[in-house]
Amino acid sequence: MASLTVRKLDEVVKDGLRLRAARHGRSVEDEVRSILREAAAEPEPGRAPDERPQNPAPTARQAPAAPRRTAPMPGGGGRVLLIIGAGIAAYKSLDLIRRLRERGAHVRCVLTRAAHHFVTPLSVGALADEPCHTDLFDPRSEFDVGHIRLARDCDLIVVAPATADLMAKIANGHADDLATAVLLATDRPVLLAPAMNPMMWLNVATRRNVARLLQDGRHLIGPNRGEMAEAGEAGVGRMAEPLEIADAAQALLRPKSAGVLAGTRVLITAGPTHEPIDPVRYIANRSSGKQGFAIAAAVAAAGAEVTLVSGPVGLPDPEGVKVRRVETAADMMASVEAALPADVAIFAAAVADWRVAAAGDQKLKKTGEAPPSLPLVENPDILATVSRMEERRPPLVIGFAAETEHVIAHAKAKLARKRCDWILANDVSPESGVMGGDLNTIHLIRDDAVESWPRMSKDEVAETLVARIAAWRESRTT
């Protein structure tokens, strides 16, 4: 039998062979052998040995001219269009394709022109099992207005990495290449995974663009803190990891159920506050914000419209929650008032009771004499203020009582003093491990009853609280 020299095939056929070989994890030579074996195999039952199928599969030369329509994958993975921007983090997009497909998603990819310097259309297409789209003026697809088809024939668009330049174009409605034209033409959810140098992320122009994108309903995941590609550079700007992005995409693709709290507006506070002593030092406490963030996530998952006002914590924004980050008790009070009206308010933040009457403009220095005097003044009492409102008071106001002794007795006194509706009391003494930990033991205090919950995770506490709020809501409508 004559030997076949792959080098003598034309480039179109060779590209098709390479793509098929990469898809099956074989060398090109092994792929050719596999094709020959398939061609020499026994004919299908009922077909003569020399009979050819009426509709043979297209060769690489006969690739479809327009993007083909795809149905959601079995298992509800959805159809994802991944737009890969031009940054060193683009190499992570290859792993992201795998992670999305592991979750049952059908992935199609668009590569910006500059992204070719970091990853190739061949590697992207091989992993996605789909041709990679790169050109707005591709004659094979644009006869059918292919960029509109890409924009509509998906359930979610993920942009990873989303560079500063690409985010600026999206925020300002540019459409000068395939990626931006698709993004301007889509009515599907868009998830952005920013990746850039920390100084670029903090630049006022980028902050303005991010605010515009969030206002336009775009979703963001990351960026994370860490080392940059540039030597000696570190900070916030690393693209979120592929697993994080895939999880966020999966959450956006998940069918939205009505939920037991659908139609309910919920305001939540979380974390500590930092009260400045001088530009360097501040008064704070050990609150991690974990319980408040867990409640916000559970309430949002139950269908509520959630605003979370958080003090300084290192936790990511819960999915589907509007987050306002503040520093001081006065800032938190202002943000809470701006977020009203609400149907339910849950005050889980550990707000500092006092602040320095006059914080120093410069760092206080040791002089070898007596320590400086730091007169304290009381901070606004957010829980009591909202509980006593006449016009905009939420129908259900829930406070927290973090105690180190006589937990239930002190919580009952706080319920009466603050005039809220419920108090969630817990023991935060050092031996309890609650502050900064993942477990909690809660006593739900109401005017007529005390309900003690077993020790459970903070996520489970949040789910239990959602069930109690849902029951309260149901009792008001019956």
N, C-alpha and C positions, 0 to 999 in steps of 0.2 A: 504493500500500500504506500502510495506517495506520502511524504511528510508535508505538514502544513507549516509555513513560516509566517508567524503572526506579524513580523515586522513589515511584510509586504502588503498587509491589508491597509485600506485607506483609513484616515484618521477618525472619521465618524464611526466606523465599525469598531475600531480599537477602543475609542472612548466608551462605546456601549459595552464592550467586553470587560473593560476595567471596572465600570460601574456594577455590572452584574457579578463579577468576581468578588468585589469588595462586599457586596450585599450578602454573598454566600460564604464569605470567609475563606476563599480559595485563591490560589495563584491564577493568573490569566490562562496559563497552559492547562491547569486542571479544569478550569471552567470550559475551555474548548473541548477537552475530552468528555466532560459531562454533557455538553450539547450534542456531541457526536453520538454518545451512547443513547441519549434520548431519541435522536433522529433514527437510530438503527433499531430501536426497540420494536416489539411486535405491534402490529396495527390494532386499533380499537376493534372490539367485537362488531361484526356486521360491515366492516370496511375492507375493501380489497387491498392486498399488500401494496399496490402501486397507486392507491387512491389518496389524494391530498385533501386536508380539511378545506372547507369552503372559505373560511375566514381565518387565515393564519395570523399568528401574533405579529405585531409590527416589529420591525427591526429597529436598531438604533437610528438608521437613516429615516425611518418612517415614524419618528416620535410624534405623539399627538401635537397638533398645532396650538391648542388652547388648553389651559388648566382644566383638568377633568373635575367634575363635581364629585364630592365625596360625602358619604353618609356618616353619621357618628359611629364610632367603633362600638362593637358589643361591649357591654359593661359600663357604658355611659362616660367613656373617656373624653368625648367631644372632639371637635376639629379645631386645631390650634395652628395659627399662622405665626411663625417665629421670624422676627426681623432682627438680623444680626448687624450691629453697628461696628464701627471701626475703632477698636480699642484692644489693648493687650488681653483684656478679659474675654475677647471673642473665642479664645480656645476653650473656655468653659461652656460655650454654647453647644459644643459637640456632645459633652456629657449631658447637658440639659435636654437635648433631643432624645437621648436614651431614657432619661428619667421620665419625660413626658410620655413616651411610648410604653414604658413599663406600667404606667397608670391607665393604659388603654386609649390614649389620645392618638388621633391621626394628625401627623405633623407635616406641614409644608413650610418651606423656608424662603425668605428673601434676604439676599446678601447685598449690602450697599457696596458701591464701587470701591471705596477705600478699605472696606473690610476684607477685600481680596488679598491685602498685604498680610493678613493674620491667619485666615483659614481659606480653603479653596472650595469652589462650588462642587467639586467631585467628592470631597470628604463629607461635606454637608449633605449632598444628595444621597450618598451611599448610606449614611446613618438614618436619614429620614425615609428612605425607600421611595423617594419622590424627586423629580428634577428640581434643581435649585434655581430660583428666579432671580435675575440680576439686572435686567435692562428694561427700562420703561418703554423703549422703542423696539422691543423684540418682535420681528415680523411674524413669528410663529404663534404669538399669543395676542398681539394687539389688534389684529383684524377683528377679534371678538371683544375688544376693549378689556384685555386680560387683567389690568390692574383693578378694574371695578369688580371683576369676577373674584379676584383674590380677596378684595375688601369685604365681599358679601358672603362668600362661600366658606365661612368659618364661624366658630362660636366664640372665639377669643383670639385677640392679637397680643403676643408677648414681644416686647422689645428688649433684647439682652445681648450685648450690653447697650444701654441707652446712654450715649455720650452726651457731653454738654452741648455740642453742636446739634446733634439730632434732637435733643429735648427742646432746644431753642427753636428749631424749625417747626416742631410739632406745636409748641405753644403759640407760635405766631402764624400758623396756617400756611406754611410753605409747601410746595408740591413740585419740586424741581428734579426729583428722581423717583424711582419705582417705590421705594420705602415710604417716602413722605406723601406721594400721591395716594398710595393705599390707605395710609393713616388718615388723610383728609377725607377720603371717600367712604370710610367705614362708619357703620352705626353699631358696631359690636364693642363689647368691653375691651379696654386696652390696659395691659399690665406693663409697667416700665420698671426695669432693673438698672438704676443709674450706676455708672462706673466712670470715675474720673479722678484726677489729682485733688487732694483735700482743699487746696486753695481755689481750684475751679469750683468745687462744690459749695464753698463758702462765699464765693463771689456774689455781689449784690445782684448781678444780672441773672445768675443761675437761680438764686433764691426767688427772684421775681418770676422767672419761668416756671419753677416748681409750684409756686402759689397759683399761677394761672392754670397749670395742668390739673392740679387738685380741684380747683374751682370748676374746671370743665368736666370733672367726673372721671379723670384718669386715675388708675390705681398704681401705687408705688410699693416696691419691695426693696428694702435697703436704702442707701448703701450701708455697708458694714464698716467697722473700724478695723484697721490693721495696716500692715506694711504695704507700700506701693511698689510698682515695678521699678521706679526710679530709686537709685541708691540713697539711703538716708532719709527717705520720705515715708511718713506714716501719718495716719489720721483717718477721718471718715471719708470714704470714697471708694472702697473696695466693692465690687459687685457682689450681691448676695450669692450664696452658694447654690449650685444647681438644684439640690434637694429642697432648699427653701423656696426657690422660684417655682419649682414643680408643685410643691404643696400649696402655694398661693394661687397658682393657676387652677389646681384641682378644686380649691374652695370657690373660686369664681365660676367654675363650670358646673358646680353642684346645683341641682335643681333647688330653687328657693321655695320652701314650703311656707304656708301662711304663718305658722308658729303660734304658740299660746299667748305671746305678747304682741302680735301684729297690731299695728295702729297705735301703739303706746309710745309716748315720748319719755325717755328716761335720762336723767342727769346723774352722773356719778363723779365722785372725787376720789383720788387715790394718791398714795405716796406721801413723802414728808414735805415740809417747806423749809427753805433755807433763809434765815434772817441775818443779814449782814452785820458784822461787827466793824469791819473795815473792808477794803477791796479784796483781801485775802481770806479772812476768817469769817465764819458764820455760826449761828446757833442752829442745830438740826436735831434729828432723832434717828433711830435705827430702822424706820419703816422702809421696806423694799418696794411697796406698791403692788406686790404679787396678788394679794387678795382683791384689791380694787380692779386690777386689770383682768383677773379671772372672772369677776362679776360682769364687767363690761363685755367680755367675749361671750359669756353665757347668755346675757340678756339680748345681745345682738343676734346670736344664733336662734333665739326664740322669736325673732321677728320684730323686735322693738327698734325704734329710731333712737340711737344712743349718742350722747355727748359725754366724753370723758375729760375732766379737767384734772391734769396730773402735775404733781410736783416733780422735782428733779429725780428721775429714776433711769435705769439703763435698760428698760424693757421696750420691745418693739410695739408699734401700734396694733391693737387687736383688729382683725379683719372686719370691715363694715362699720367701724366706729369712728366718729368725728372726734379727734383728739386735740385738746388745747393744752399746751405745756406752759407751766408758770414756775416762778421761783419762790416768791414770798406769799405769806398769808393774805396780804392786801391784794396781790395779783390774783390769787385764787378767788377771793371774794368778788372781785370785779368780773372775772370770767364766769363765775356761777350766776351772778345777776344778769349778765348778758345772755346766758343760755336759757334763762326762763322765758316763757312758761314751760312747764313739764308736767306730766301726769304722775311720775314717781321720781323722787330724789333720794339717792343713796350716798351718804357721806362717809366714805371709808378712809379718807385721807387722815393722816396723823399731823394735824396742823399745829405748828408751834404756838404755845399759849402766850409767849411774850416775845418782844423784839427789843433791840437796843434803841433807846430814845433818840439818840443821834449817832448814827454810824459814822465812823471816821472816813474822811476823804482819802487819806493816805494810811499806809500800814502803820499800826501802832508799834512803837519801839520800847524795848526794855531800857530803863534808865538807871537801874541799880537802886532805885528808890521804891516807894510803895507801888503796887500794881495800879493801873488806871481804873478809875471809877467807871462802871458801866451801868448807869441807871436803866431799868427796864420798864416798858409800858405794855399794857395788855393788847394783844392782837384782836381783830374783829372775830366774834364768835359766829362762824358761818352757819353751823347747824341751828343755833338759837335764832339767828336773824331770819333765816328762811322759814323756820317753824312758826315764827310770830307774824309773818307777812299776812296782811289782810286781803290783798287783791290777787297776788300772783303765787300764793302758797300752793305747792303741789298737793293733790289729794292724799298722797301717801309719802311721808317723810321718814326716812330710816337713817338712824345714826349708828355709830360704832362706839363701844366703850372698851378701851384697851386698859386693863387693870392688872395690878400685881398682887392684890389681896382683896378679900371680901368682894369677889367679882360680881355676884348677883345683886348684893345689897347696894353696891356703888352704882351699878347699872340702873337699878330701879330709881335711885335718887336722881340720876342723870336724866332719865326719861321724863320725870316730873319737872325737873328744872329747865330742861331745854324745850319742853312742850312738843316733842316730836311724837310720831305714832308708834314706831318700833325702835328697839335698840338691839343690836347684835353685840353681845358681850363676850370677850375672850380674855384669857389669862396670858399676859405677855411677859411674865417674869422670865429671867434668863434660862431657868431650867426647863421651861415649856418649849423652847426652840421655835416659837411662833414668828418672832421678828426675824425676817430674812429667810425663814424656812418654808417648806412646802406643805406642812400639815397645820391644822387648826382645830380647835374645839370651841364650839359656839353655843351660847345660850340666847335664844330669841326671847326678848322681854317685851311683853305687851301689857296694857293696863290691867288685863284680867287674867293673864297666864304667863308662865315661864316654860319654854320648850327647850330642853337640853338635847343637843345633837351629839352623836358619838364623834370621837376623833376621826377626822377624814382629811383628804387632800383639799387644798384650797379650790381646786376646780370642782370637786364634789360639793363643797360648801356653796359655791356659786350656783350650781345646778339645783341644790335644795332650796336656796333662796328664790330662784326663778319659779319653782313650783309653788312656794308660799305666795309670791306676788300674783301668780296666775289665779290661785284660789281666791285671793282678795279681790282681784279684778272680776272674777266670775260672780262673786257674791254681790257686787255692786250692780250687776245687770239682771239679777234674778229677783 
